[in-house]
Amino acid sequence: MCESKDYEVAVTCHMDLSRHIRGKITRTPLPWTLTHQQQKRLKAPAAPKLPSPLGVAQLPEHDMEDDGTYRGLEFNGSDLTSREVDAAEYEGCRFVVTSFAGSQLRRAGFVNVELERCDLSNMTARASGMHRVRTSASRLTGMTWTECAFRDVLFDACRADLIGFRFSTFKNTVFRDCTMPEANFQNADLRGVRFERCDLSLNPRRDSC
């Protein structure tokens, strides 16, 4: 198990992580490895800026659809599972106990967004992005974001086993107190990532969520 205790020492785990981040065992330092000083210079992610008050989202009026734009809304207990959507944009929104499980997104954007106790398991996204997003106490099992961009993003106390971020880039992104066994960061640029007290072990935990 590789368990990072704070920002500065997170990168010391890179040789253990290489076994599943690269999809094979490697014997050389990974190209995204940061020095101690570089880790110290990484900034904390900026918090989402949400309007007040938020409107109340109602389905099907605010259901995900192609080229849909959603601003200043709170989704509480919404079912957004198994959607296939292109170019949806969320700005200044909060999601509480909302499920995106199994949804497939392309060219989606999340800006100034909060997700609390949500289910994003087996959700897939490609060529999408998150900017100033906080995801807390949520289930991300099997979630896959490929060729995506993350900036000022915090994942806090999330279950994220088998998560995937292949070919993605990160800036000012923090994973804090997350369970992330067998995470896949193949060919991702992790120079802007910090892991804080995360479980990045090679063998997934099979206990119930």
KEPAMAR-267006 format. One record per residue (C-alpha): residue number from 1; x, y, z. Coordinates in steps of 0.1 Angstrom, whole numbers, plus 5000, padded with zeros to 4 digits. Layout:
<atoms>
{num NUM, X X, Y Y, Z Z};
...
</atoms>
This chain:
<atoms>
{num 1, X 5000, Y 5000, Z 5000};
{num 2, X 5011, Y 5035, Z 4993};
{num 3, X 4994, Y 5060, Z 5016};
{num 4, X 5004, Y 5096, Z 5013};
{num 5, X 5003, Y 5116, Z 5045};
{num 6, X 5006, Y 5151, Z 5032};
{num 7, X 5012, Y 5171, Z 5000};
{num 8, X 5050, Y 5171, Z 5003};
{num 9, X 5056, Y 5134, Z 5006};
{num 10, X 5029, Y 5122, Z 4981};
{num 11, X 5053, Y 5119, Z 4953};
{num 12, X 5076, Y 5095, Z 4972};
{num 13, X 5050, Y 5068, Z 4965};
{num 14, X 5056, Y 5070, Z 4927};
{num 15, X 5074, Y 5037, Z 4924};
{num 16, X 5046, Y 5018, Z 4940};
{num 17, X 5019, Y 5037, Z 4920};
{num 18, X 5037, Y 5029, Z 4887};
{num 19, X 5024, Y 4994, Z 4888};
{num 20, X 4988, Y 5004, Z 4881};
{num 21, X 4992, Y 5040, Z 4869};
{num 22, X 5011, Y 5028, Z 4838};
{num 23, X 4993, Y 4995, Z 4835};
{num 24, X 5026, Y 4977, Z 4839};
{num 25, X 5056, Y 4975, Z 4862};
{num 26, X 5082, Y 5001, Z 4855};
{num 27, X 5117, Y 5004, Z 4869};
{num 28, X 5124, Y 5040, Z 4862};
{num 29, X 5110, Y 5072, Z 4878};
{num 30, X 5078, Y 5084, Z 4862};
{num 31, X 5080, Y 5115, Z 4841};
{num 32, X 5055, Y 5134, Z 4862};
{num 33, X 5074, Y 5130, Z 4894};
{num 34, X 5078, Y 5163, Z 4912};
{num 35, X 5106, Y 5175, Z 4935};
{num 36, X 5100, Y 5185, Z 4971};
{num 37, X 5101, Y 5222, Z 4962};
{num 38, X 5077, Y 5218, Z 4933};
{num 39, X 5052, Y 5201, Z 4956};
{num 40, X 5055, Y 5230, Z 4980};
{num 41, X 5047, Y 5255, Z 4953};
{num 42, X 5015, Y 5238, Z 4942};
{num 43, X 4985, Y 5260, Z 4951};
{num 44, X 4954, Y 5248, Z 4969};
{num 45, X 4924, Y 5246, Z 4946};
{num 46, X 4902, Y 5276, Z 4944};
{num 47, X 4867, Y 5270, Z 4959};
{num 48, X 4836, Y 5270, Z 4937};
{num 49, X 4817, Y 5303, Z 4934};
{num 50, X 4780, Y 5296, Z 4935};
{num 51, X 4753, Y 5322, Z 4932};
{num 52, X 4728, Y 5328, Z 4960};
{num 53, X 4701, Y 5318, Z 4961};
{num 54, X 4702, Y 5288, Z 4938};
{num 55, X 4672, Y 5278, Z 4917};
{num 56, X 4656, Y 5244, Z 4923};
{num 57, X 4662, Y 5220, Z 4894};
{num 58, X 4633, Y 5200, Z 4883};
{num 59, X 4632, Y 5170, Z 4860};
{num 60, X 4625, Y 5166, Z 4831};
{num 61, X 4628, Y 5203, Z 4826};
{num 62, X 4665, Y 5203, Z 4837};
{num 63, X 4674, Y 5168, Z 4825};
{num 64, X 4707, Y 5164, Z 4807};
{num 65, X 4705, Y 5168, Z 4770};
{num 66, X 4729, Y 5176, Z 4741};
{num 67, X 4742, Y 5212, Z 4741};
{num 68, X 4722, Y 5219, Z 4773};
{num 69, X 4734, Y 5248, Z 4795};
{num 70, X 4724, Y 5248, Z 4832};
{num 71, X 4733, Y 5277, Z 4855};
{num 72, X 4726, Y 5285, Z 4891};
{num 73, X 4706, Y 5254, Z 4900};
{num 74, X 4706, Y 5229, Z 4929};
{num 75, X 4699, Y 5193, Z 4920};
{num 76, X 4687, Y 5174, Z 4951};
{num 77, X 4680, Y 5137, Z 4948};
{num 78, X 4680, Y 5139, Z 4910};
{num 79, X 4683, Y 5108, Z 4889};
{num 80, X 4706, Y 5115, Z 4859};
{num 81, X 4717, Y 5079, Z 4854};
{num 82, X 4725, Y 5062, Z 4821};
{num 83, X 4724, Y 5094, Z 4800};
{num 84, X 4743, Y 5098, Z 4767};
{num 85, X 4750, Y 5135, Z 4763};
{num 86, X 4772, Y 5157, Z 4741};
{num 87, X 4784, Y 5192, Z 4751};
{num 88, X 4764, Y 5197, Z 4783};
{num 89, X 4775, Y 5226, Z 4805};
{num 90, X 4770, Y 5232, Z 4842};
{num 91, X 4779, Y 5265, Z 4858};
{num 92, X 4773, Y 5276, Z 4894};
{num 93, X 4754, Y 5244, Z 4903};
{num 94, X 4752, Y 5222, Z 4933};
{num 95, X 4744, Y 5185, Z 4932};
{num 96, X 4732, Y 5167, Z 4964};
{num 97, X 4725, Y 5130, Z 4966};
{num 98, X 4723, Y 5130, Z 4928};
{num 99, X 4732, Y 5100, Z 4906};
{num 100, X 4751, Y 5102, Z 4873};
{num 101, X 4758, Y 5064, Z 4875};
{num 102, X 4765, Y 5049, Z 4841};
{num 103, X 4761, Y 5082, Z 4822};
{num 104, X 4783, Y 5089, Z 4792};
{num 105, X 4794, Y 5125, Z 4786};
{num 106, X 4814, Y 5140, Z 4758};
{num 107, X 4827, Y 5176, Z 4757};
{num 108, X 4810, Y 5183, Z 4790};
{num 109, X 4819, Y 5212, Z 4812};
{num 110, X 4815, Y 5217, Z 4850};
{num 111, X 4825, Y 5252, Z 4863};
{num 112, X 4819, Y 5264, Z 4898};
{num 113, X 4802, Y 5232, Z 4908};
{num 114, X 4797, Y 5213, Z 4941};
{num 115, X 4788, Y 5176, Z 4943};
{num 116, X 4779, Y 5163, Z 4977};
{num 117, X 4771, Y 5126, Z 4985};
{num 118, X 4766, Y 5119, Z 4948};
{num 119, X 4769, Y 5086, Z 4928};
{num 120, X 4792, Y 5089, Z 4898};
{num 121, X 4800, Y 5052, Z 4896};
{num 122, X 4808, Y 5039, Z 4861};
{num 123, X 4803, Y 5074, Z 4847};
{num 124, X 4824, Y 5081, Z 4816};
{num 125, X 4835, Y 5114, Z 4801};
{num 126, X 4858, Y 5123, Z 4772};
{num 127, X 4872, Y 5156, Z 4761};
{num 128, X 4855, Y 5172, Z 4791};
{num 129, X 4866, Y 5194, Z 4820};
{num 130, X 4862, Y 5205, Z 4856};
{num 131, X 4871, Y 5240, Z 4868};
{num 132, X 4866, Y 5251, Z 4904};
{num 133, X 4848, Y 5219, Z 4914};
{num 134, X 4844, Y 5202, Z 4948};
{num 135, X 4833, Y 5166, Z 4950};
{num 136, X 4828, Y 5153, Z 4986};
{num 137, X 4817, Y 5121, Z 5002};
{num 138, X 4807, Y 5107, Z 4968};
{num 139, X 4810, Y 5073, Z 4951};
{num 140, X 4833, Y 5073, Z 4921};
{num 141, X 4838, Y 5036, Z 4916};
{num 142, X 4847, Y 5028, Z 4880};
{num 143, X 4844, Y 5065, Z 4869};
{num 144, X 4865, Y 5072, Z 4839};
{num 145, X 4875, Y 5106, Z 4825};
{num 146, X 4897, Y 5103, Z 4794};
{num 147, X 4915, Y 5132, Z 4777};
{num 148, X 4900, Y 5156, Z 4802};
{num 149, X 4912, Y 5187, Z 4820};
{num 150, X 4910, Y 5195, Z 4857};
{num 151, X 4918, Y 5228, Z 4873};
{num 152, X 4911, Y 5239, Z 4909};
{num 153, X 4894, Y 5206, Z 4917};
{num 154, X 4890, Y 5189, Z 4951};
{num 155, X 4880, Y 5153, Z 4956};
{num 156, X 4873, Y 5149, Z 4993};
{num 157, X 4865, Y 5117, Z 5012};
{num 158, X 4854, Y 5098, Z 4981};
{num 159, X 4853, Y 5061, Z 4973};
{num 160, X 4872, Y 5060, Z 4940};
{num 161, X 4883, Y 5024, Z 4934};
{num 162, X 4891, Y 5015, Z 4898};
{num 163, X 4888, Y 5052, Z 4888};
{num 164, X 4905, Y 5062, Z 4855};
{num 165, X 4920, Y 5095, Z 4843};
{num 166, X 4939, Y 5083, Z 4812};
{num 167, X 4956, Y 5111, Z 4791};
{num 168, X 4941, Y 5138, Z 4813};
{num 169, X 4958, Y 5169, Z 4827};
{num 170, X 4956, Y 5184, Z 4862};
{num 171, X 4963, Y 5218, Z 4877};
{num 172, X 4958, Y 5227, Z 4914};
{num 173, X 4939, Y 5194, Z 4920};
{num 174, X 4938, Y 5176, Z 4953};
{num 175, X 4926, Y 5141, Z 4962};
{num 176, X 4921, Y 5141, Z 5000};
{num 177, X 4911, Y 5112, Z 5022};
{num 178, X 4900, Y 5092, Z 4992};
{num 179, X 4900, Y 5054, Z 4987};
{num 180, X 4916, Y 5049, Z 4953};
{num 181, X 4929, Y 5013, Z 4949};
{num 182, X 4938, Y 5004, Z 4913};
{num 183, X 4934, Y 5040, Z 4900};
{num 184, X 4945, Y 5044, Z 4864};
{num 185, X 4964, Y 5075, Z 4855};
{num 186, X 4980, Y 5061, Z 4824};
{num 187, X 4998, Y 5089, Z 4804};
{num 188, X 4981, Y 5116, Z 4826};
{num 189, X 5000, Y 5148, Z 4835};
{num 190, X 5000, Y 5147, Z 4873};
{num 191, X 5024, Y 5176, Z 4879};
{num 192, X 4995, Y 5196, Z 4893};
{num 193, X 4981, Y 5169, Z 4916};
{num 194, X 4985, Y 5163, Z 4953};
{num 195, X 4974, Y 5132, Z 4972};
{num 196, X 4966, Y 5138, Z 5008};
{num 197, X 4960, Y 5107, Z 5031};
{num 198, X 4947, Y 5086, Z 5001};
{num 199, X 4947, Y 5049, Z 4998};
{num 200, X 4964, Y 5041, Z 4965};
{num 201, X 4970, Y 5004, Z 4972};
{num 202, X 4974, Y 4979, Z 4943};
{num 203, X 4946, Y 4956, Z 4955};
{num 204, X 4911, Y 4970, Z 4957};
{num 205, X 4891, Y 4967, Z 4989};
{num 206, X 4860, Y 4945, Z 4984};
{num 207, X 4841, Y 4956, Z 5015};
{num 208, X 4808, Y 4973, Z 5010};
{num 209, X 4806, Y 5010, Z 5005};
</atoms>
